[in-house]
Each structure stands twice: as C-alpha cells, then as structure tokens.
Amino acid sequence: MGNRFEIDGEEVLDGEVKPFGNSAHVTVPKRWRGADVKVVRISEPTEEENDE
C-alpha cells in the first residue's frame, strides 16, 4: 500500500489520466476554473503508458 495523505478540500473527483500531446491531462468540471487543485496518483502507470 502507498503513502497516506490527508487533504482538506471541497470536492473529490475520480478520473483517469489521458494522453495529451507529449504530456497527459485529467479533465475536471468547467466550474473548477480558477480553483486551486491537487492531483494524487493512486496507482502505478501501466507499461503501455511508460513508452516514452
């Protein structure tokens, strides 16, 4: 099991990191524009995603 983090926040979103050019992104609701966010990786990337 990984590390445990405690974060105070307003809302939690489960998502998947998707390819985006030479990088990757996570889509969040438009209403989050301008908000401060934190992204926590909860699993290891698959081999296919590491092929850079």
N, C-alpha and C positions, 0 to 999 in steps of 0.2 A: 504494500500500500504506500502511496505517496505521502507527501507532507500535508499537514492540515493547516488551513488558513482561515482566519475569522475576519470577515469584511462587513462593515456596516454599509447598508445600501437601501435602495428604494424598490428595486425590481430585479428579478433574475430571468435570464433568457438562455435556454438550451439551444445550441446551434452546432453547425459543422463548418469547419474552415474549408473554403473552396479556393481553387486556383484563380489567380488574377494576374495576368501578365507574368512578370518574373517574381511575383510575390504571392500572397494569399490574403483572403479577407473573410470577415464574418459579417453578415448582414444584420443590422438592428433596425428597429422601427424608426420611421422618419421623425416621430415625435421626440426621439432621443437626441436630435441635432442640437449641438451646443452644450450637451451634458458631458461631465467627466465620467469616464468608464474605466473599468479594469477587466482584463481578459485573463482567465486562468485556464491553462491546458490541463485536462483531467485524464488524458490517455496518451500513450506513445503514438507518434505518427506511424502509418503503415509504410512498408518498404517502398511501395509504389510512389508515395508522396516524397520520399527522400532522394529520388533520382535526379538531383541537380548537378 
